[in-house]
Amino acid sequence: MGAWGSGPFENDGAGDLIASIGHGDFTFDSVLGAFEDDYLECDGGQIAVALLELTLIVRADRARDPAVAELDLDDFAAMLTGERLAWLVDVVERTVASTDSELFELWDEQGPEELASWRVPVIDGLEDLRVLSV
C-alpha cells in the first residue's frame, strides 16, 4: 500500500521526486513521461502538486514543509525557467481538473470535504504560481 495524504509531500509520487532531487539526479525531462497522455494518472498529479510546492518554496519564499526541510533546492531552483513555470501551470491545472485527472477522481471519491482539503490549497498555490510565471 502506498502513501496517501492531502499534503503536497504525503504520497509516493512526491516521495520519489524528493528522493530524485536529494540524490541530485532530478531533471524535468525525467518526469515528462508522467504527463504525456491526455488522461493524467495519479503519479503525474502527485508529482505536479509536489513540483508546485517546491517551486513556491524557492520562488515565493513559502515556508518549507518538514518533508523537504533539509533538501538542497539550489539545482532545482536553477531549472525553473519561464518555460518550465508555464509548463507547470498547465500540468497543475490538469491535476485539479474534474476531467482527465485520476488524482482528482480519487479525492472526489472520498467526499466533498476530503476533496476540498486537497484541492483548495493546490488551487491557491496555482494562483501564486500564475503570478510568478507572468
DSSP file with accessible surface (Angstrom, degrees, kcal/mol):
  #  RESIDUE AA STRUCTURE BP1 BP2  ACC     N-H-->O    O-->H-N    N-H-->O    O-->H-N    TCO  KAPPA ALPHA  PHI   PSI    X-CA   Y-CA   Z-CA
    1    1 A M              0   0  240      0, 0.0     2,-0.1     0, 0.0     0, 0.0   0.000 360.0 360.0 360.0 138.3    0.0    0.0    0.0
    2    2 A G        -     0   0   39      1,-0.1     2,-0.2     9,-0.0     9,-0.0  -0.287 360.0 -87.1 -89.8 172.2    1.3    3.4   -0.9
    3    3 A A        -     0   0   48     -2,-0.1     9,-1.0     2,-0.0     2,-0.3  -0.579  46.0-179.1 -78.0 142.5    1.4    6.7    1.0
    4    4 A W        +     0   0  107     -2,-0.2     2,-0.3     7,-0.2     7,-0.2  -0.959  15.8 130.7-149.6 122.3   -1.7    8.8    0.7
    5    5 A G        -     0   0   14     -2,-0.3     5,-0.2     2,-0.2    -2,-0.0  -0.981  58.1-110.9-164.2 165.4   -2.4   12.2    2.2
    6    6 A S  S    S+     0   0   49     -2,-0.3     5,-0.1     3,-0.1    -1,-0.0   0.666  86.1  96.0 -80.9 -13.8   -3.7   15.7    1.3
    7    7 A G  S >  S-     0   0   14      1,-0.1     3,-1.4     3,-0.1    -2,-0.2  -0.340  87.5-112.3 -74.7 158.6   -0.4   17.4    1.8
    8    8 A P  T 3  S+     0   0   25      0, 0.0     3,-0.1     0, 0.0    -1,-0.1   0.717 115.8  36.0 -66.4 -18.5    1.9   18.0   -1.2
    9    9 A F  T 3  S+     0   0   18      1,-0.1    -3,-0.1     5,-0.1     2,-0.1   0.170  88.6  98.3-119.4  18.5    4.5   15.6    0.0
   10   10 A E  S <  S+     0   0   97     -3,-1.4     2,-0.3    -5,-0.2    -1,-0.1  -0.148  73.9  66.6-100.3  38.0    2.3   12.9    1.6
   11   11 A N  S  > S-     0   0   14     -7,-0.2     4,-2.1    -3,-0.1    -7,-0.2  -0.957  87.6-103.5-152.7 168.1    2.3   10.4   -1.3
   12   12 A D  H  > S+     0   0   75     -9,-1.0     4,-2.5    -2,-0.3     5,-0.2   0.877 114.6  55.4 -65.1 -41.6    4.5    8.1   -3.3
   13   13 A G  H  > S+     0   0    1      1,-0.2     4,-1.9     2,-0.2    -1,-0.2   0.927 112.0  44.1 -59.3 -43.1    4.9   10.3   -6.4
   14   14 A A  H  > S+     0   0    0      2,-0.2     4,-3.0     1,-0.2     5,-0.2   0.896 110.6  55.3 -68.3 -39.2    6.2   13.2   -4.2
   15   15 A G  H  X S+     0   0   35     -4,-2.1     4,-2.4     1,-0.2    -2,-0.2   0.915 108.5  47.7 -60.4 -42.6    8.4   10.8   -2.3
   16   16 A D  H  X S+     0   0  113     -4,-2.5     4,-2.3     2,-0.2    -1,-0.2   0.901 112.4  50.0 -64.8 -40.1   10.1    9.6   -5.5
   17   17 A L  H  X S+     0   0    6     -4,-1.9     4,-2.5    -5,-0.2     5,-0.2   0.937 110.4  49.1 -63.4 -46.5   10.5   13.2   -6.6
   18   18 A I  H  X S+     0   0   30     -4,-3.0     4,-2.9     1,-0.2    -2,-0.2   0.914 111.2  50.5 -60.1 -43.0   12.1   14.3   -3.3
   19   19 A A  H  X S+     0   0   42     -4,-2.4     4,-2.3    -5,-0.2    -1,-0.2   0.919 109.6  50.9 -62.0 -41.9   14.5   11.3   -3.5
   20   20 A S  H  X>S+     0   0   25     -4,-2.3     5,-1.9     2,-0.2     6,-0.8   0.919 112.9  45.0 -62.5 -44.0   15.5   12.2   -7.0
   21   21 A I  H ><5S+     0   0   15     -4,-2.5     3,-1.1     1,-0.2    -2,-0.2   0.930 112.5  52.4 -65.6 -42.7   16.2   15.8   -6.0
   22   22 A G  H 3<5S+     0   0   51     -4,-2.9    -2,-0.2     1,-0.3    -1,-0.2   0.856 109.2  48.7 -62.3 -35.1   18.1   14.6   -2.9
   23   23 A H  H 3<5S-     0   0  148     -4,-2.3    -1,-0.3    -5,-0.2    -2,-0.2   0.530 112.8-120.7 -81.9  -8.0   20.3   12.3   -5.0
   24   24 A G  T <<5S+     0   0   56     -3,-1.1    -3,-0.2    -4,-0.5    -2,-0.1   0.644  86.0 106.0  80.3  15.7   21.0   15.1   -7.5
   25   25 A D      < +     0   0  100     -5,-1.9     2,-0.2    -6,-0.2    -4,-0.2   0.288  42.7 123.8-112.7  15.2   19.6   13.3  -10.5
   26   26 A F        +     0   0    9     -6,-0.8     2,-0.3    -5,-0.1     3,-0.1  -0.525  26.3 161.3 -76.4 136.9   16.3   15.2  -11.0
   27   27 A T    >   -     0   0   65     -2,-0.2     3,-0.5     1,-0.1     4,-0.5  -0.961  48.0-121.1-140.4 156.8   15.6   16.8  -14.3
   28   28 A F  G >> S+     0   0    7     -2,-0.3     3,-1.5     1,-0.2     4,-0.9   0.881 114.5  61.6 -64.5 -34.1   12.3   18.0  -15.7
   29   29 A D  G 34 S+     0   0  110      1,-0.3     3,-0.5     2,-0.2     4,-0.5   0.838  94.3  63.9 -59.5 -30.6   12.9   15.6  -18.6
   30   30 A S  G <4 S+     0   0   70     -3,-0.5    -1,-0.3     1,-0.2    -2,-0.2   0.695 110.2  36.7 -69.3 -17.4   12.9   12.7  -16.1
   31   31 A V  T X4 S+     0   0   17     -3,-1.5     3,-1.6    -4,-0.5     4,-0.3   0.486  87.6  95.2-110.7  -5.2    9.3   13.4  -15.2
   32   32 A L  G >< S+     0   0   51     -4,-0.9     3,-2.1    -3,-0.5     4,-0.3   0.835  74.6  67.5 -58.3 -32.3    7.8   14.4  -18.5
   33   33 A G  G >  S+     0   0   46     -4,-0.5     3,-1.0     1,-0.3     4,-0.4   0.804  90.2  63.8 -59.3 -27.5    6.6   10.9  -19.2
   34   34 A A  G <  S+     0   0   36     -3,-1.6     7,-0.4     1,-0.2    -1,-0.3   0.627 108.0  42.2 -71.2  -9.8    4.1   11.2  -16.4
   35   35 A F  G <  S+     0   0   14     -3,-2.1    -1,-0.2    -4,-0.3    -2,-0.2   0.271  84.7  96.1-120.6   9.2    2.3   14.0  -18.3
   36   36 A E    <   +     0   0  144     -3,-1.0    -2,-0.1    -4,-0.3    -1,-0.1   0.855  69.4  73.4 -73.8 -37.1    2.3   12.7  -21.9
   37   37 A D  S    S-     0   0  108     -4,-0.4     4,-0.0     2,-0.2     0, 0.0  -0.391  83.7-122.7 -79.9 157.3   -1.2   11.2  -22.1
   38   38 A D  S    S+     0   0  144     -2,-0.1     2,-0.6     2,-0.1    -1,-0.1   0.870 103.3  65.1 -62.7 -37.0   -4.4   13.1  -22.2
   39   39 A Y  S    S-     0   0   67     62,-0.1     2,-0.8    63,-0.0    -2,-0.2  -0.797  86.8-139.4 -89.6 123.2   -5.5   11.4  -19.0
   40   40 A L  B     -a  101   0A   1     60,-2.7    62,-3.0    -2,-0.6    63,-0.5  -0.743  17.0-143.1 -89.0 111.0   -3.3   12.3  -16.1
   41   41 A E     >  -     0   0   96     -2,-0.8     4,-2.0    -7,-0.4     3,-0.4  -0.238  27.7-100.1 -67.7 164.0   -2.5    9.3  -14.0
   42   42 A C  H  > S+     0   0   17      1,-0.2     4,-2.7     2,-0.2     5,-0.2   0.877 120.1  53.5 -54.5 -47.7   -2.3    9.6  -10.2
   43   43 A D  H  > S+     0   0   91      1,-0.2     4,-2.6     2,-0.2    -1,-0.2   0.900 107.7  51.6 -59.0 -41.4    1.6    9.7  -10.1
   44   44 A G  H  > S+     0   0    1     -3,-0.4     4,-2.6     2,-0.2    -1,-0.2   0.924 110.7  48.2 -60.6 -43.8    1.7   12.5  -12.5
   45   45 A G  H  X S+     0   0    1     -4,-2.0     4,-2.3     2,-0.2    -2,-0.2   0.913 111.3  50.0 -63.1 -41.5   -0.8   14.5  -10.5
   46   46 A Q  H  X S+     0   0    7     -4,-2.7     4,-2.2     1,-0.2    -2,-0.2   0.914 111.6  48.3 -63.8 -41.5    1.2   13.8   -7.3
   47   47 A I  H  X S+     0   0   22     -4,-2.6     4,-3.0    -5,-0.2     5,-0.2   0.924 110.0  52.7 -64.1 -42.4    4.4   15.0   -9.0
   48   48 A A  H  X S+     0   0    0     -4,-2.6     4,-2.3     1,-0.2    -2,-0.2   0.923 110.1  47.2 -60.8 -44.2    2.7   18.1  -10.3
   49   49 A V  H  X S+     0   0    8     -4,-2.3     4,-2.3     2,-0.2    -1,-0.2   0.917 113.7  47.9 -65.6 -41.2    1.5   19.1   -6.8
   50   50 A A  H  X S+     0   0    0     -4,-2.2     4,-2.7     1,-0.2     5,-0.2   0.918 111.4  50.2 -66.2 -41.9    4.9   18.5   -5.3
   51   51 A L  H  X S+     0   0    0     -4,-3.0     4,-2.5     2,-0.2    -1,-0.2   0.893 109.1  53.3 -61.6 -39.8    6.7   20.5   -8.1
   52   52 A L  H  X S+     0   0    3     -4,-2.3     4,-2.3    -5,-0.2    -2,-0.2   0.954 111.0  45.2 -58.0 -50.6    4.2   23.3   -7.4
   53   53 A E  H  X S+     0   0   27     -4,-2.3     4,-2.1     1,-0.2    -2,-0.2   0.920 113.1  49.9 -63.9 -42.9    5.0   23.4   -3.7
   54   54 A L  H  X S+     0   0    0     -4,-2.7     4,-2.1     1,-0.2    -1,-0.2   0.902 110.1  51.6 -62.3 -39.1    8.8   23.2   -4.3
   55   55 A T  H  X S+     0   0    0     -4,-2.5     4,-2.8     1,-0.2     5,-0.4   0.915 109.5  49.0 -63.6 -42.0    8.5   26.0   -6.8
   56   56 A L  H  X S+     0   0    0     -4,-2.3     4,-1.8     1,-0.2     6,-1.8   0.848 108.2  55.5 -68.5 -30.7    6.7   28.2   -4.3
   57   57 A I  H  < S+     0   0   11     -4,-2.1     4,-0.5     4,-0.2    -2,-0.2   0.943 117.8  33.0 -64.1 -46.1    9.3   27.4   -1.7
   58   58 A V  H  < S+     0   0   39     -4,-2.1    -2,-0.2     1,-0.1    -1,-0.2   0.785 130.9  31.7 -85.9 -24.7   12.2   28.6   -3.9
   59   59 A R  H  < S+     0   0  103     -4,-2.8    -3,-0.2    -5,-0.2    -2,-0.2   0.690 129.0  30.9-105.4 -22.7   10.4   31.4   -5.8
   60   60 A A  S  < S-     0   0   47     -4,-1.8    -3,-0.2    -5,-0.4    -2,-0.1   0.191 100.7-116.8-122.7  14.4    7.8   32.7   -3.3
   61   61 A D        +     0   0  148     -4,-0.5    -4,-0.2     1,-0.2     2,-0.1   0.821  49.6 174.1  53.9  35.8    9.6   32.1    0.0
   62   62 A R        -     0   0   75     -6,-1.8    -1,-0.2    -9,-0.1    -2,-0.1  -0.483  41.2 -96.5 -69.4 143.6    6.9   29.7    1.1
   63   63 A A        -     0   0   83     -2,-0.1     2,-0.3     1,-0.1    -1,-0.1  -0.337  45.2-108.2 -60.8 141.5    7.7   28.0    4.4
   64   64 A R        -     0   0   99     -7,-0.1    -1,-0.1    -3,-0.1     5,-0.1  -0.561  23.0-126.1 -76.5 134.2    9.3   24.6    4.0
   65   65 A D    >   -     0   0   47     -2,-0.3     3,-2.0     1,-0.1     4,-0.4  -0.474  28.3-114.5 -67.2 144.7    7.3   21.5    4.8
   66   66 A P  G >  S+     0   0  117      0, 0.0     3,-1.0     0, 0.0     4,-0.4   0.815 113.9  68.1 -55.1 -27.8    9.2   19.3    7.2
   67   67 A A  G 3  S+     0   0   55      1,-0.3     3,-0.1     2,-0.1    -3,-0.0   0.748 114.6  26.7 -64.6 -22.6    9.4   16.6    4.5
   68   68 A V  G X  S+     0   0    1     -3,-2.0     3,-1.2     1,-0.1    -1,-0.3   0.177  85.6 115.9-123.8  16.7   11.7   18.9    2.5
   69   69 A A  T <  S+     0   0   45     -3,-1.0    -2,-0.1    -4,-0.4    -1,-0.1   0.848  87.2  33.8 -58.3 -36.4   13.3   20.9    5.3
   70   70 A E  T 3  S+     0   0  185     -4,-0.4     2,-0.3    -3,-0.1    -1,-0.3   0.394  90.7 120.0-100.8   2.9   16.8   19.6    4.7
   71   71 A L    <   -     0   0   21     -3,-1.2     2,-0.7     1,-0.1   -49,-0.1  -0.522  63.6-131.4 -76.2 129.1   16.5   19.2    0.9
   72   72 A D        +     0   0  105     -2,-0.3     4,-0.2     1,-0.1     3,-0.2  -0.710  29.0 176.1 -79.2 114.2   19.0   21.3   -1.1
   73   73 A L     >  +     0   0    2     -2,-0.7     4,-2.9     1,-0.1     5,-0.2   0.256  46.8 104.6-106.1  12.6   16.9   23.0   -3.7
   74   74 A D  H  > S+     0   0  119      2,-0.2     4,-1.9     1,-0.2    -1,-0.1   0.930  84.8  43.3 -61.7 -48.4   19.6   25.1   -5.4
   75   75 A D  H  > S+     0   0  113      2,-0.2     4,-0.9     1,-0.2    -1,-0.2   0.908 114.7  51.3 -64.2 -40.5   19.8   23.0   -8.5
   76   76 A F  H >4 S+     0   0    3     -4,-0.2     3,-1.1     1,-0.2     4,-0.5   0.942 108.7  51.1 -60.1 -47.3   16.0   22.7   -8.7
   77   77 A A  H >< S+     0   0   29     -4,-2.9     3,-1.4     1,-0.3    -1,-0.2   0.880 104.7  57.1 -59.3 -38.2   15.7   26.5   -8.5
   78   78 A A  H 3< S+     0   0   84     -4,-1.9    -1,-0.3     1,-0.3    -2,-0.2   0.755 102.0  57.1 -66.4 -22.8   18.2   27.0  -11.3
   79   79 A M  T << S+     0   0   56     -3,-1.1     2,-2.1    -4,-0.9    -1,-0.3   0.560  77.8 103.1 -82.9  -9.0   16.0   24.8  -13.6
   80   80 A L    <   +     0   0    3     -3,-1.4    -1,-0.1    -4,-0.5     2,-0.1  -0.450  49.2 165.5 -83.2  76.1   12.9   27.0  -13.1
   81   81 A T     >  -     0   0   73     -2,-2.1     4,-2.3     1,-0.1     5,-0.2  -0.320  54.3-101.6 -78.1 168.5   12.9   28.9  -16.4
   82   82 A G  H  > S+     0   0   54      1,-0.2     4,-2.2     2,-0.2     5,-0.2   0.888 125.2  53.8 -58.3 -38.1    9.9   30.9  -17.6
   83   83 A E  H  > S+     0   0  150      1,-0.2     4,-2.2     2,-0.2    -1,-0.2   0.913 108.5  48.3 -64.2 -41.8    9.1   28.0  -20.0
   84   84 A R  H  > S+     0   0   47      2,-0.2     4,-2.6     1,-0.2    -2,-0.2   0.878 109.6  52.6 -67.2 -38.6    9.1   25.5  -17.1
   85   85 A L  H  X S+     0   0    4     -4,-2.3     4,-2.3     2,-0.2    -2,-0.2   0.930 110.2  47.9 -63.4 -42.6    6.9   27.7  -15.0
   86   86 A A  H  X S+     0   0   58     -4,-2.2     4,-1.9     2,-0.2    -2,-0.2   0.911 112.1  50.1 -63.8 -40.7    4.3   27.9  -17.8
   87   87 A W  H  X S+     0   0   48     -4,-2.2     4,-2.4     1,-0.2    -2,-0.2   0.921 109.3  51.8 -61.8 -42.7    4.5   24.2  -18.2
   88   88 A L  H  X S+     0   0    1     -4,-2.6     4,-2.5     1,-0.2     5,-0.3   0.897 105.3  54.6 -64.9 -39.6    4.0   23.7  -14.5
   89   89 A V  H  X S+     0   0   16     -4,-2.3     4,-2.4     1,-0.2    -1,-0.2   0.948 109.9  49.2 -55.5 -46.4    0.9   25.9  -14.6
   90   90 A D  H  X S+     0   0   80     -4,-1.9     4,-2.1     1,-0.2    -2,-0.2   0.932 112.2  45.0 -60.8 -47.8   -0.5   23.7  -17.3
   91   91 A V  H  X S+     0   0    0     -4,-2.4     4,-1.9     1,-0.2    -1,-0.2   0.866 113.1  50.2 -72.0 -31.3    0.1   20.4  -15.5
   92   92 A V  H  X S+     0   0    0     -4,-2.5     4,-2.0     2,-0.2    -1,-0.2   0.913 108.9  52.7 -70.4 -39.3   -1.2   21.6  -12.2
   93   93 A E  H  X S+     0   0   71     -4,-2.4     4,-0.7    -5,-0.3    -2,-0.2   0.923 110.1  48.7 -57.8 -44.0   -4.4   22.9  -14.0
   94   94 A R  H >< S+     0   0   54     -4,-2.1     3,-0.5     1,-0.2    -1,-0.2   0.882 108.2  55.6 -62.1 -37.7   -4.8   19.4  -15.4
   95   95 A T  H 3< S+     0   0    0     -4,-1.9     9,-0.4     1,-0.2    -2,-0.2   0.890 111.9  40.3 -64.1 -41.7   -4.3   17.9  -12.0
   96   96 A V  H 3< S+     0   0    9     -4,-2.0    -1,-0.2    -5,-0.1    -2,-0.2   0.487  91.1 112.5 -90.0  -1.5   -7.1   19.8  -10.3
   97   97 A A  S << S-     0   0   30     -4,-0.7     7,-0.2    -3,-0.5     4,-0.1  -0.387  70.6-132.8 -69.0 148.4   -9.5   19.5  -13.3
   98   98 A S  S    S+     0   0   77      2,-0.1     2,-0.4     6,-0.1     3,-0.1   0.606  89.7  57.4 -79.4  -9.3  -12.5   17.4  -12.7
   99   99 A T  S    S+     0   0   89      1,-0.1    -2,-0.1    -5,-0.1     5,-0.1  -0.915 109.6  10.7-120.4 148.0  -12.0   15.6  -16.0
  100  100 A D  S    S+     0   0   88     -2,-0.4   -60,-2.7     1,-0.1     2,-0.4   0.735  96.2 108.3  64.3  25.0   -8.9   13.6  -17.2
  101  101 A S  B  >  -a   40   0A   0    -62,-0.2     4,-2.1    -3,-0.1   -60,-0.2  -0.917  47.5-168.7-134.6 111.0   -7.2   13.6  -13.8
  102  102 A E  H  > S+     0   0   53    -62,-3.0     4,-2.7    -2,-0.4     5,-0.2   0.883  91.2  56.2 -63.4 -37.9   -7.0   10.4  -11.8
  103  103 A L  H  > S+     0   0    4    -63,-0.5     4,-2.2     1,-0.2     5,-0.2   0.932 107.5  48.3 -62.1 -43.4   -5.9   12.2   -8.7
  104  104 A F  H  > S+     0   0   15     -9,-0.4     4,-2.9     1,-0.2    -1,-0.2   0.945 112.0  50.3 -58.9 -46.9   -8.9   14.5   -8.8
  105  105 A E  H  X S+     0   0   74     -4,-2.1     4,-2.1     1,-0.2    -2,-0.2   0.903 109.0  50.8 -60.5 -42.4  -11.2   11.4   -9.2
  106  106 A L  H  X S+     0   0   46     -4,-2.7     4,-0.6     1,-0.2    -1,-0.2   0.909 114.1  43.8 -63.8 -40.9   -9.6    9.6   -6.3
  107  107 A W  H >< S+     0   0   15     -4,-2.2     3,-1.0    -5,-0.2     4,-0.5   0.894 110.4  55.8 -70.3 -36.6  -10.1   12.6   -4.0
  108  108 A D  H >< S+     0   0   86     -4,-2.9     3,-1.4     1,-0.3    -2,-0.2   0.883 100.9  58.8 -62.4 -36.6  -13.6   13.2   -5.3
  109  109 A E  H 3< S+     0   0  140     -4,-2.1    -1,-0.3     1,-0.3    -2,-0.2   0.752  97.5  62.2 -63.4 -23.8  -14.5    9.6   -4.3
  110  110 A Q  T << S-     0   0  101     -3,-1.0    -1,-0.3    -4,-0.6     4,-0.2   0.631 117.9 -98.8 -78.7 -14.7  -13.6   10.4   -0.7
  111  111 A G    <>  -     0   0   19     -3,-1.4     4,-2.5    -4,-0.5    -1,-0.3  -0.341  38.8 -69.5 114.2 165.1  -16.3   13.0   -0.5
  112  112 A P  H  > S+     0   0  110      0, 0.0     4,-2.4     0, 0.0     5,-0.2   0.851 126.2  50.8 -64.1 -36.8  -16.6   16.8   -0.7
  113  113 A E  H  > S+     0   0  159      2,-0.2     4,-2.1     1,-0.2     5,-0.1   0.930 113.8  44.4 -68.5 -42.1  -14.7   17.7    2.5
  114  114 A E  H  > S+     0   0   82      2,-0.2     4,-1.3    -4,-0.2     5,-0.2   0.903 112.4  52.7 -67.9 -40.3  -11.7   15.5    1.6
  115  115 A L  H >X S+     0   0   22     -4,-2.5     4,-3.3    -8,-0.3     3,-0.6   0.945 111.3  46.7 -58.6 -46.6  -11.7   16.8   -2.0
  116  116 A A  H 3X S+     0   0   43     -4,-2.4     4,-2.0     1,-0.2    -1,-0.2   0.884 105.0  60.1 -64.8 -36.3  -11.6   20.3   -0.7
  117  117 A S  H 3< S+     0   0   54     -4,-2.1    -1,-0.2     1,-0.2    -2,-0.2   0.815 118.5  30.9 -64.0 -27.1   -8.9   19.6    1.8
  118  118 A W  H <X S+     0   0    8     -4,-1.3     4,-1.1    -3,-0.6    -2,-0.2   0.878 124.2  43.4 -91.3 -47.1   -6.6   18.5   -1.1
  119  119 A R  H  X S+     0   0   78     -4,-3.3     4,-2.8    -5,-0.2     5,-0.2   0.876 103.4  59.7 -76.0 -41.7   -7.9   20.8   -3.9
  120  120 A V  H  X S+     0   0   76     -4,-2.0     4,-2.6    -5,-0.3     5,-0.2   0.941 107.4  45.5 -59.3 -48.8   -8.3   24.2   -2.3
  121  121 A P  H  > S+     0   0   70      0, 0.0     4,-2.3     0, 0.0    -1,-0.2   0.888 113.4  51.4 -62.9 -33.6   -4.6   24.5   -1.2
  122  122 A V  H  X S+     0   0    8     -4,-1.1     4,-2.6     2,-0.2    -2,-0.2   0.934 110.5  47.6 -67.9 -42.8   -3.5   23.3   -4.6
  123  123 A I  H  X S+     0   0   49     -4,-2.8     4,-2.2     2,-0.2    -1,-0.2   0.917 111.4  51.2 -64.4 -40.1   -5.7   25.9   -6.4
  124  124 A D  H  X S+     0   0   92     -4,-2.6     4,-1.8    -5,-0.2    -1,-0.2   0.929 111.8  47.4 -61.5 -43.6   -4.4   28.6   -4.0
  125  125 A G  H  X S+     0   0    0     -4,-2.3     4,-2.5     1,-0.2    -2,-0.2   0.880 107.6  56.6 -63.9 -37.4   -0.8   27.6   -4.9
  126  126 A L  H  X S+     0   0    5     -4,-2.6     4,-2.5     2,-0.2    -1,-0.2   0.906 104.9  51.8 -61.5 -40.3   -1.7   27.6   -8.6
  127  127 A E  H  X S+     0   0   93     -4,-2.2     4,-1.5     1,-0.2    -1,-0.2   0.918 110.0  49.0 -62.9 -41.5   -2.8   31.2   -8.3
  128  128 A D  H  X S+     0   0   73     -4,-1.8     4,-1.6     1,-0.2    -2,-0.2   0.895 110.6  51.5 -63.7 -40.0    0.5   32.1   -6.7
  129  129 A L  H  X S+     0   0    0     -4,-2.5     4,-1.9     1,-0.2    -2,-0.2   0.890 103.8  57.1 -64.8 -39.3    2.4   30.2   -9.4
  130  130 A R  H  < S+     0   0   74     -4,-2.5     4,-0.4     1,-0.2    -1,-0.2   0.893 105.3  51.8 -58.9 -39.2    0.5   32.1  -12.1
  131  131 A V  H >< S+     0   0  110     -4,-1.5     3,-0.9     1,-0.2    -1,-0.2   0.920 110.8  48.2 -63.3 -40.6    1.8   35.4  -10.6
  132  132 A L  H 3< S+     0   0   52     -4,-1.6    -1,-0.2     1,-0.2    -2,-0.2   0.806 108.4  54.4 -68.0 -30.3    5.3   34.0  -10.8
  133  133 A S  T 3<        0   0   42     -4,-1.9    -1,-0.2   -48,-0.1    -2,-0.2   0.446 360.0 360.0 -89.6   0.6    5.0   32.9  -14.4
  134  134 A V    <         0   0  160     -3,-0.9    -3,-0.0    -4,-0.4   -48,-0.0  -0.470 360.0 360.0 -78.0 360.0    3.9   36.2  -15.8
